[in-house]
Amino acid sequence: MFDRLQSVEDRYEKLNELLSDPQIINDTKKLREFSKEQSDIQETVQTYRQYKEAREQLQEAKTMLDDKLDADMREMVKEEVNELEAQIEELEARLKILLIPKDPNDDKNVIFEIRGAAGGEEAALFAGTLYRMYSRYAEAQGWKTDVIDANPTGLGGFKEIIFMINGTGAFSKLKFENGAHRVQRVPETESGGRIHTSTATVACLPEAEEVEVELHDKDIRFDAFASSGAGGQSVNTTMSAVRLTHIPTGIVVSCQDEKSQHKNKDKAMKVLRARVYDKFQQEAQAEYDQVRKSAVGTGDRSERIRTYNFPQNRVTDHRIGLTIQKLDQVLEGKLDDVIDALIMDDQARRLESASNE
């Protein structure tokens, strides 16, 4: 482990030299590439340097114990030794996590697709509840939410809603939301007070950059049509809504949120690129999973990952066995307890996997 850490520190110093080189400074692509690489390993290097400094201080303190000290001074040095040993143990644990290969998508924006599944109108209402939950979480993080396409129902829910969350590190926090979300509650339309169970599916995709997914014009069919609101009522008589079909994969994306056809096409292209990228990733992951299961669940869209129980104010994440009695707070976007637990579980599994290799 420490050979790897020393290599990372050496690379960090080399990057410092490169980023001061006039040739690199004048090369925008290389400058951006090296700056990102340095930023990605900065925390690891800083933690490693803290670790080395703590080790030196520990050695000095232990050497002092070999000297003739009065009782008070010896007690102080022993206390310092204990504190440094605890600090070193903590830093070692942190370094092991930092050495786990980083998900290259972690810093990206997120494209969410939420669809009402089993449960009819109640499922559509729950899809709307999930959209508001994620929107409030994004707002609390200082991120921006931008609706791309929506198919609302008359009671305020969504048969489907697609939106983007723009913010550094958004995917790293939200990537575990893929799957089927189940709600247990008494619908407003239920006169007998019976609890109904409904589901909505969530797909969380990293926004793909053009350099990652090359989409050729010849492979995309473009259709324009007049956008419409709930119930088929025309809200825009111009041909501003767009539909893009990626012929090789059969993936279809529609967007009618903007009044401008150009803006709708730009948004649809972002979703199309993300879906094609996700398809390639899913295929690669399927091959990988033949050898080893992925960290948290399978990522399968149909996998039930979480239950929201309204009568008991309870949220349960079935993948990690987490249950908290804070449903009201979670639905207000206070997702940190759930997200942090998922991240910690993922890190623990990946750490165990790395140690077994």
N, C-alpha and C positions, 0 to 999 in steps of 0.2 A: 504493500500500500504506500509506503513512504517513498519508494522509488518512483511510483506514479506521481505522487505529490511533488517531488523534486522536479520531475519532467514538466509538470504543469507550471511550476514557478519559473523554470528556465524559459518556457515558451512565453510566459507573460513578459519577462524581461526582453526577450527578442521582439515581441510585438511593440513594446515601448520604443525600441530602436527604429523599427519599421515605420511607426506612425510619426516619427520625427524626420524621416527621409523625404526630401523635397519631391522625388519622383513618385512616391506613394501619395503624398499630399495632393499632387496634381492629377492623380488617377482616382476619379470619384468612386469607381466600382471597387477597387482594391482598398481604398480608404474606408469605405463602408463595411467591407468584408472583414478587414482586420480590426476595426473598431468594435464590431459586434462580437468577434471571437474573444477580444480582450474583456469586453463587458461580461461575457458568459462565464469566464473563469476567474473574474476579479474576486468574488466572494470566497471561492476556494483558496486562492492565494493568500488573501487577508487572514482567513481562518488558520491556514497552515503556518503563517508567520506568527500568529498569536500562540499557536501550539509550541513552536520552536522556542519562543521567548519564555513561555511558561516552563518548559523543560530545563532551560538554562537557569532560571530562577530557582527551580526545585533542586537542581544540582548544587547551587551555591548555598542554599539553606541547609541541605544535608551535610555539606562540608563544614558549615558553622557548628553543627551538632558535635563534630569531632573535637572542636576546641573546648577549652576550659571556660565554661559560662556559669554565671550565677543562676540560681534557681528561677528567678523571674524571667531573665533573658532566654533561658532554655525553654521555658513554657511558651514564650512568644514565638520562638523559632519553630517549635513543634506544631503550634497552631497554624503558622504560615505553611508548613509542609503539608498539613492536612488539607488546607484550602487549595493549595496548588495541585495536589493529587486529584482532588475532586474536579478542579477546573480542567485538568488534562484529560481526565476520563470523559468529561462532557464534550471537549473539543474533538477528541478521537471519534466519538459517536457522530458528531456533526460532520466530520471529514468523510466518514464512511458514506453518509447520505449524499454529500456533495460530489463524491466520485461516481455515483450512479449515473449512467448516461442520461442526459437530459432529453426529454421529448422535444424534437425539433419544432413541433407545432405550439408549444406552450405559450409563446409570446404573441400569438396571433389573435385577431378578432374572431368572433364566433358567429356562425349562422345557425339560428334555431328554427326547427320546424316542429310545430305542435299540432297534433290532430286529435279530434275527438274519436274515440274508438267504440268500445262496447258501452251501451247505455243511452243511445239516442241524444235527446236534447240535454239531458243531465251531463253526458260526456262532453258535449260542446261547451256547456257552462263551466265544466271543470277545466277544459282547455283554456278558457278565458282566465280562470283563476290562476293557472300556472303561468300564463303570459304576464299577468300583473305581478306575480311573485318574482319572476326573473327580472322584470323591468325595475322593480323597487330595489332588488339586490344590486343591479347594475348602477342605479342612481346613487346608492350608498357608497359604491366603489369609485364614483366619479367618472363612470363610463357613460357612453351615449347609446341609446337604443333607437333603431331606425326600422320601421315596418317596411317590408318589401312587398308582401302580398297577404291578403286576408279574405276569408270567406265567412263573414259574420252571420249569426242567426238572429231571428226576431227578438229573442229574450236576452240578448247581450252576450251570448257565447260565441264560439268560433268552431266551425267544422274543421277549419284549418287556418293557421296563421304562421307566416314566415317572417322572421325579423333578424336583424343583425345587431350584435352588441360590439361596439368599437371601444377597445381599451387594452392597454398593454397588460399582457398576462391573463386576458379574459379566458382563453381556452384552458390554461393550466388550472383554473378554479372550477370551470364548468364542464370539463370533458367527461365527468363521470355521470352526467345527467341522462345519457342515452338509455332508452328502454321504456317499458310500460309503467306508468304511474297510476295507482289505484286510489279511488276516493270512496269512503264510506260515510254517507250522511243522509239526512232526511231532505229530499228535494222540496222546494217551495210549492211545487205542484202536487205533492203527496198529501192528501187529506187525512189519511189514516195514521200518519206519523211513523210509517215504516222506514227503516234504514235501507237505502239502495246502495249497491256497489256498481261503480262505473269506472272506466279507464280512459286514459288519453296517452298517446305515444309521443315521445320526445326524441328528436334527432338533433344532436349537437355536433356541428361540423366546423373544422377550422377553415377560415377564409384562405383560399389558395391563391398564390401570386401567379402572374402570367408565366414566370420562368419555371414554375413547378408543373403547370399543366398547360400544354400548348394546344389551343383549340383552333382548328383551321376553319375558315369561312365556308369552304366547300362541304364541311361535315355538319354544318348547322343550318337548319331550315328556319326561316324567320316568317312569322305571321303576325299581322296587326289586326286588332278588332276593337270595337267600342267597349269601354269598361262599363260595368254594371254594379249596382249595390245589392243589398240583401233583398231577396225575393225577385230578383231579375229586373228591378227598376233601373232604368238607364240613368246614370249620374254624369255621363260624359258622352255626347253624341259624336265627338271626334274619334278618329281611330288611334287613340293614344295607348291603349293596352297592347302588350306584346306577348307572344308565345315563342319560345326558342326550343327546338328539338335537336338534340345531339344524335345524329343518325347512327354512328357506330355503336353507341350504348343504349339508344332508345330513351334516354333521359329527357323529360319534358319539364320546362319551367315557364310559368306565366307570371306577369307582373302588371298591375294596374293601379298601384298606389299613387303614382304621380300623374299630373295632368299632361306632362310632357312625354311624348313617345321616346325621345332620346334618353331621358332620365330613367324611364321604365326599362329600356333596353340595357342600360348600364347596370342597373340593379339585378336584372335577370341574368346577365352575364356573370356577375359575382356568385349568384346561387348555382348557376350551371357549372361554373369552374369548380366550386366547392363540392358539388355532388359527384362530378367526374373524379376529382381527386379522392374523395371519400370511397368511391367504388374501387379505385385502384388499391387504396389502403386496406379496405375490407378484404379484398382478394389476397393481398400479401399477408394480412393478419390470419386469414383462414389457413394458409400454408404453415405459418408460424405456430398456430395453435395445435396443429397435428403433433407437434413435438412437446409443446408446453402451454398450459392454460395462461391466458392473459391475467393481468393483475387483479382487477376488480370486475368480476362477472365476465361475460363473454362479449359485452357490447352489443348483443343482439337487440334489435329494436323491439322484438316481441317479449323480451325477458322482463318479468315483473320485478322492478327494483325497489319500489317504495310504496307504502300505504299511508294515506292521510285520513285518519279517523276523527271525524268532527265531534261525535258524542263524547269521546274521551279526551279530546284536545291532544291527540297523540300522533306522532310521526314515527314510522318505523322504516329503516333502510334494511332490506332483507339480505343484502350482500354481506354486510359486516355486523349484522345483529344489533344495530344501534336503535334504541327507542328513547325518544324524549317527549316529555309532556308540554310541548311549546308550539302546538300547531298554529295557534293564533299569531305568534311572533314569526314563525317560519313563513306564513303566507304574507306577512308584511315585508318580506324580503330579508329577514334576519336568518340567513342560511349558514352563517359561519360555523356553527357547531356541527352541522352535517358535513359541510364541505371539508373542514379541517380534519374530521375523523376519517373521511374517505382518502384524503391525501396522505395522512399518517399510515393508514392501512396499506395503501399502494407502495409507499416508501419501504415499509417493513417487509412486504412480500418481495419487492425487487432487491432489497438488501440481502434477504435470505437466499434468493435465487443466485445473486452474484457470488455469495460466499460458497455456494455449492458447486460452482463452475470450476 
